[in-house]
Amino acid sequence: MITLGCSKNVYDSEVIMGQLIANGKEVVHEESGDIVVINTCGFIENAKQESIDTILRFVEAKEAGKVEKVFVTGCLSERYKPELQKEIPNVDQYFGTRELPMLLKALGADYKHELVGERLLTTPRHYAYLKIAEGCDRPCSFCAIPLMRGNHRSTPIEELLKEAKKLAKNGTKELILIAQDLTYYGLDLYKKRALADLLKELVKVDGIEWIRLHYAFPTGFPQDVLEVIKSEPKICNYIDIPLQHISTSVLTSMRRGTTKEKTNALLASFREKVPGMAIRTTLICGYPGETEEDFQEMKNWVAEQRFDRLGCFTYSHEENTHAFHLEDNVPQEVKERRVEEIMEIQSQVSWELNQQKIGKVFKVLIDRKEGDFFVGRTEFDSPDVDNEVLIPAENIYLPMGEFVNVKINDASEFDLFGEVVD
Ligand code: SF4
C-alpha cells in the first residue's frame, strides 16, 4: 500500500489494509510488494504531479517484472480516471474514492462491513486519526475536493465511539479528529451541528488522553465547541482552522462566506473563551485578482494575529473549480515570493512565541527517538506539521507513547528543547 496526500488518505489506506488483513492477505505499507495499490492525491498541481510520478514509477517496475500488478485509487483516480486510463494504460485498474468494495474484489478480497473501525494503523500506536466525516458541501471557489470526495457525510456517533474504544484498547492515547470540514459534523445526520456532542462522548473513552481538532471551518463555527474544549481537559487546547485569506474582496471571490471583520471576531472569541489555545491556520497566496494591497493586508494581519502555527501555499488553478473561470493573473514567481514573505513573518512570530515557553513545564507525548534526542509533542502540536520537543537522550530512556513532564530550557523557530522533570 502506497499512500499520498492528506491524513484522510492515510485513514483510507489504513481501512483498505484492515480489510485486506481480515481477508487473510499479507499487507505492507510504503514497502515493496508483489501487488501495489497506490492511494493518490488530486488536490493541487504539485500533489497531482507527485501522484503521476509514483504511478509511472510502479508501472515501470511492473514492466521490468519487479511487481505483478499495479492498482490506483484515491482522489487523482476519482478526478481523472478516463484521462489516466488513456495516458497510463498499463495500470491494472483505476478506482474512485467511493469504490472500496470493487477495489477489494479486484484484490481477491470481500468487503467486510462488520469491520467498521478496524484499521491497520500507519501512525505510531499511541496516536491515530479518526475521520468523523467525508466529503464537503462548501462552495469554496478554488477547491476541487468536493469533486473528488462528494457531498458531506457524517459518520454516526455510535460508530465513532466504537472505533475510538477499539483504538484505545489497542494503545491509542491521542485521537486526531479529521474531516474535510470538521465543524459541519452532524448537519446531514442530526440536522444540527453535533461536533460538541461527539466530543462529550469521546472524552468518556478510557485510555484516550488527548483529542485534537483539525480542519475546522470559519463560517457558522459552532461556539459550543469552544466551551467543550475549555471544560474538558482531554481535548487539546488546539484548533486547526484553515482561513485561506483575510482581504474581504478575496474571501468573497473565494466564496468563503465570511469577511475580515467576521474572521477577526471569530479569532477573538477563540482567545477570549479558551485563553492560551494554540491556533493553526493555512493561507493561500496568489489567488486570481489578489492585488499587492490585498497581500499587504494579509501580511500585516499575520504579523498582528501571531498564529501559533501557520502554513502557506501558492494558489493552484484547478479545472472544474469555480475559480477556474477567473484569470490566473498572479505570476508564479510573485505567488512564491508572497508565500516566502508570509513564512518569514511567521518564523519570527513562532520564534518569539517559543521564547516565552523557556522555563515552563509542559506535558509531552514521546513520539520517537531520533539521533541524540527523544522527540515528542505538547498538546499544542500535531504530528508532522507542528513544533516538536527535543530531549537529549543521554542517560535517560523514554518509552514511545509515554507522557512525561518536560521543562523547556531553549527554543528555536519551530522546536523546543528541554529536560524531563517530575
Ligand atoms: S471547506 Fe472549502 S476548502 Fe475545505 S474541502 Fe470544503 S470546499 Fe474545499
Residues whose N, C-alpha, C, O or C-beta is under 5 A from the ligand:
A	BS01	SF4	C136 R138 P139 C140 C143 I145 Q180 D181
